Amino acid sequence: MKHEAVELLSRYIQFDTTVPPGNERLAVDFFADLFDREGVSFKTYEADAGRASIRAVLPGSGRKDPIILLNHIDVVPADRSAWHFDPFGGEVRDGYILGRGTLDMKGQGIMELLAFLAMKRGGMSLNRDLIFLATADEEALGFKGVKYLLDNYPEDFRADFVLNEGGIGVSGIVPGGPLMMIATAEKGPCWLRLTRSGPSGHGSMPHGENALERMVQALHRLFSKEMPLTVTPIVAEYLMNLGIGHRVPKEASADERNEGIIGALKESGYIAVPQVAAMVKNTISLNSLHAGVKTNVIPGQAEADLDIRLLPGQRIEDMVQYVRDVLADDAIAVHQMLGNEANESPKDTEYYRIIDTVLLEHFPGAVVSPSLLVGTSDSRFFREKGILSYGITPIVISLQEVGLIHGVDERISVDNLLKGTEVTTDLVRRLCSY
């Protein structure tokens, strides 16, 4: 007989909640049925038709403020032609549950669900309200999910702490055990759209003011310029935990320490690893370029979209001005589509210490470290409200498996799902006990 976690995740994967369009209502009904059968109070929310989220609560004594177990329902698209199995089949094969969302983040959603239900089934006396929150739209930046909820129902989501995605355990990085990351911070997204106009014309008679050519020339200037390396305190601790810069004297100043770490990154070759490089610099990625309608027609307009991610301490307006200056073309209009500065939660808290203790107990020999999430999560909305949020997925995967997140043939091992459920349950019990 399959473990309950396997059965639930297999069913959950079968709801195609790809965004767009989302259709999170399919999974909300799945959760609602479970909570009905378990006798758990819940409430559903719908930003738009089908774009639903669900909140369930186990009431506590109120001795402490609530904790939210946060997870998102929606998943990124999966090109079925590239996969070796149905991404929404929920198949269990050779010790793995297969499908889109197993790692990001329906697998963790089931871990949190079963930890939540364990408190109910065990009749545990809670020192605070425990909230299970499964939301819409995270993969589309959360405006119809967490942001909608906090803007419209703030009293439902008053909390002291949020447990979310963002950190994960990775094997083969440090000697002796896995690296268990706790995401205490994340970079800020700044999305820019560049537009350049110019006279159209016949392709046989170039006139030197081709909008696309001028756009390409400006982009070449932008991407020919190296971004400076900056080591923030969180990243410095993370890299020191990895053994990078371990030769830096303990009495070194912050500047000397950071220079030593940067030197070690270059010397070791780690700076060439995209995940590491993104932790020590602002990044700019050209992800969309549009112009032209026909081969023999000079386009009258070119458009480019930039995905920029900012380190903690960096200002959006400074980055926008930097882009304008380096493009060096006043005819290029720069429009900010999205902008959130980086956010972080302090590490020196009781919650961090409890998580650290639990991870070390369950993963002997592990190196537990704060980390910077280079992507974007729903934690930012809670942090903007002054609510502490950490990201931790208590499983251990290889670097190769990290590439399955948003990738082809996403899967999670049964062992990891069960271990993650065990650890999450233990963690929740400690967070909610007297």
N, C-alpha and C positions, 0 to 999 in steps of 0.2 A: 504493500500500500504506500502511495506517495505521501510525503510529508505535506502538511497543510500549506506551508509556504510555497512549495512547488506547484501544488494544485492552483492556488490563488494567483500566483504570478503567471502561470500558463494561461489562465482565463483572462487575466488583465491585459496581457499582450495582444489577445485576439480582438480587442477593441481598437480599431484604427483611429487614433486621435492625432493624426498628422496635422500639423499647422503650417500653412493654411489647409483646410478651413478650421480644424480643431475638433469639433464634435465631441467635446469633453463630456457633454451630457450623457453619452453612452456609458462612460466609466463612473460618473456620479451616481447613476442609477444602480450600478453594480455595488458601489460602496453603501448606498442607502439601503439596499436589500440586506447586506451583511449586518449593518447597524440595527435594522429592524429586528432581525432574528436574535441579535445579541442583547436587545433591550437597551441600546445606547441612544441618547438624545443627539439629534443632528439637525443641521439647517443647510439648505442649499441656496446658492446665489447664481444669478445669470446676468452677465453684462450685456450680452446679445443672444439672439436665438442660438441655442446649442453650446454657447460659450459659458459653461457652468463650472462652479467650484463647490466644495462641500466641507463643512466644519462639523466635527463631532466633539463632544466634551464629556469628560468624566469629572464630576464635581469633587473638589477637595475641601479641606477645612478652611482655606483662605489664610492660613498662617503665613504662606508666601504667595507671591504673585504668580500668575499662570505661566506655563511653558507650552510652546507650540512646536509640534512635530510637523515640519513643513515639507511638502513634496509636490511636484507638478505632474499633471496628467498628460499634457501634450508632448508630442515627440516630433523630431525633425523628419523630413521626407526620406523614404527609402526607395531607391531605384531597383525594382524587383528583378530587372534583367541582369543586374550585376551580382545579386545574392545567390548563394547556393542552397537556400531554403526560403520558405515563405516568411517574409519579415513580420507578418501578423498571424502566423500559424500557432505560435506558442508551443512549438514542438519540444519535447524533452528527449534528448538523444545523447548517448555516450557521456552521461554525467553533466550535461549542460542544458539549460533552458535557453532556447534560441528565439531571437526576435528583436525588433526595434523597441528600445526602451528598457531592455533588461539591465543595462548599466546606467542609462540616463533617461528618467530615473525611476521607472516603475518598479525595478527591483528594490530600491531603497524605500519606495512607497509601501511595499508589502512588509519589509522589515519593520517600519514604523507602525504600520497597521497592527501587526501581530504583537509588538511590544505594548501598544495601546490596549489591545484586547486582553493581553496577559494580566494587566492591572485590574481589569474588570472581572475576568474569570477567576482570578485569585482572591477577589474581595479585598484588595489592598486598601488600607486607609491612606489617602493621599494628603500631603501637606499643602497642596495647591491644586487648582484646576489643571487638568491635562487635556490639551486640545490637539486633535488630529486635523490637519488642514491639507487637503488635496486641491490644487488650483489649476486654472486654465492659463494658457497663453505665455508661459515662461519663455518658451523658445522664440516667441515674437516680442520679447522684452517686457511682458507682464502687464501691459496696460489694461487688458481685459481680464486680468487675474488679480494678483496681489495689489497692484495700485488701485484698481477699481474697488476692491474690498476695503482697503484702508481709507480711501477717500469717502466712501459712502456708508460704511459700517464700522467706524473706528472703535466703538465700545465692544464689539464682538471680538476684537483682536488686540485688546489690551494685554500685554504680556511683559514678563521680566526677561525672558530668554527664548530664542528661536534656534532650533536644531535643523539644519538644512544641508544641502549638498555642497560640494566645493573642494573638500579634502578627500584623499583616498589613500589606501595603502599600496605601495609599489615594492616589488621584490627586486633583488639584484642591484640596488642602488648603493646601499651601505653594507659593510660586512657584519655578519652575525645575526641579522634579522631584517625584517621589512622596514621601510621608511613609512611611518604613519603620519600623514599630513592633516593638520587642522587649519582650515582656511579661516583666518581671522581678518582678512582684508581681500579686496578685489580691485582690479584696475577699473578706471572709468571709461565708458564708451563715448566717443565723439565722432559722429558720422557727418561727413561733409559731402555736399554735391557741388561739383564744379561745372559751370556752363560757359562755353565760348562761342560767340556768334561771328559770322563773317559772310562776305558776299558769296552767293552760290555761282554756278557757272558750268560750262562744258569741261569735262575732264581732259579734253585735248588741248586746252588753253589755260594752264596753271597761271594764277595771277599773284601768288605769293601771300595771300591772306586766307588761305584754306583753314577753316575753323578747326578741323581735325588735326592738321599738321601743327598748328600753333598749340593746340592742347597737348599733343604728344611731346613737343619740344619743352613745354613747361613742366610736364610730368617727369621728363628725363632729368631736368634740373632738380626736382624734388627728390627723386629716388637715387640721385647720384651723391646726395649729401648724407653722411653717416649721422645717426642720432647719437648723442652723448650717452655714455653709460653712467647710471646712477644706482647706488646701492642703498635702499631704504633700510631702516632698522629691522623690520620683519624679515626682509630678504637676506640681510646680513646674518641673522641668526639661523635662518634656514640653510644658507650655504655653509656656514660654519658647522652645522650639524651634519652636513654631507661630507665634511672633511675638506672642503674647498677653502683655502686660506688659513688652514690650521697652523701654518708656520708664522702667522702674524703674531707678534708679541702681545701678551694680554694687556700690557700697560700702554699699548699704542692708542693714540687719539682716534676719534671716529674717522677723521679724514685719512689718517695713515692706515687704519684697518680697512677702509673701503678701497683704497688704492691697492692694498695687498690682495684683497679678494678679487678685484678686477684683474690684476696681474696673474693671479692663479687661474682665473677663468680662461684667460687667453692662452696661458702656458699649457693648461691641461686639454684644451680644445673644447671644453664645455660651452664656451661662448657660441660655438657653431650649432649647438642643440637648440632648436627653436623654442622649446618650452622654457629653457633656462634663459636664453637671450631676451625673451619677452618679459622676464622678471626684472631685468636691469635696465630697461630703456622703454621710452614711449615707442609704440610701433605704429606704422602706417601701411595699410594694405590696400592696393588698388583692386577692387573686386568687381567693377562694372565699368564698361566703356561703350558708349553708343554714339553712332554718327552715320549719316548717309543712308540713301535708299536705293542707289543704283551705281554700278561700277563706273559709268561714264559721266556721273554728275558730282560736281564738287559740293560737299555738304555745307549747308548754311549754318549748322549748329553741331557742336560736339558736347557730350555730357560724360562726366566721370564721377564715380562714387568712391569715396575713401572711408575705410573703416580704421579709425584711430583709437588706440587704447592708451590711457594716461596712467602713469604711476601715481601713487599717493603723494600729495603735496604739489602736484602740477595743476595749473589753472587752464580751463578751457579757452578763455580769451587769449591767453598767451600762445596756445597751440594754433588757434585760428590765425593769429597774426603771423606766426612763424610760417605757416603754409602760404599765406599771401605773399610774404616777403621772398620766399624761396621760389615760388612760381614766377615771380617777377614779370607779371603780365596783367596790367590794370584792366584789360578787356575780359579777364576771366572772373565771373561772378562766383562768390563763395557763399553757399547757403548751408547753414547748420541744420541738419535734419533731426539730430538727437544729441543731447549733451548731458552727461552725468559725471561729476568729478569722482575720483576714486574714494572709496569709503573703507573704514576699518573699525573693528571692535577691539577694545583693550584686551591684552592677554592675561594681565594680572587679576584674575577673577576666580571665585570659587568654582564656577562652571568649568573653566579651562582645567583647573587642577583635578576636578572629578573625572573629566574626559581623559586626561593624561593618565591618571591612575588606572582607569578601566582598560584603556588600550594596552598599557604595559602588562596588566594581569592576564589579558586574553591573548596577547601576542608577545611571548617571552623573547627578550633580546631585541625588541623593536627600538627604533629611534623615533621618538615622537617629536614633531616640530611644528611650530606655526608656519603658515605658508601664505603666499599671495596668489589668489585665483586670477589668472590672466584673462579669463572670460568675464561674463556678467551673469549674475544670478538674482533671484528675488530677494536675497538678503539685503540688498541696497535700500529697498523700500522701508524695511523695518529699521535699519540703521539710521535712515533719515528721520525717523520718529523717535530716535534715542533708545531703541530697543537692541540689546545685545544679540548678536547672531554669529554662530560659528557653523562652518561647513565640514562635515565628517561623514564619510561612507566607510564603515568598519569592515572592509574586505581587503584582500591582498591580491593584486593582479600584476602581471609582468608589464614591462614597458611596451611590448608588442600589443598586449591587450588594451592598453590605454588608447591605442590608435583605433580601437573598435567603437569608441564613443563618438557618435555622429558618423561612424564609418560603415563599411560593408560587413555583413555577417556578424552583427553585434550579438553577444551572448554573455551569460554569466554561469559559472559552475554551480551545481547544486551545493557543493561544499561551501562555497562562498556565500550563497544565499542563506544557508542554515547558520553558518558562523556569524554572518552579519545580523541575523535575527536574534541570535543568542546575545551578542554584544550589545545591540540596541536595547534589548529588554533589560539587561543588567544595568545599563546606563540610565534608562528611564526610571527604574526602580530606585536607584540611588538618588537621582535628582528629585524624586517625589516622596521620599521616605522621611520620617521624623528624625 
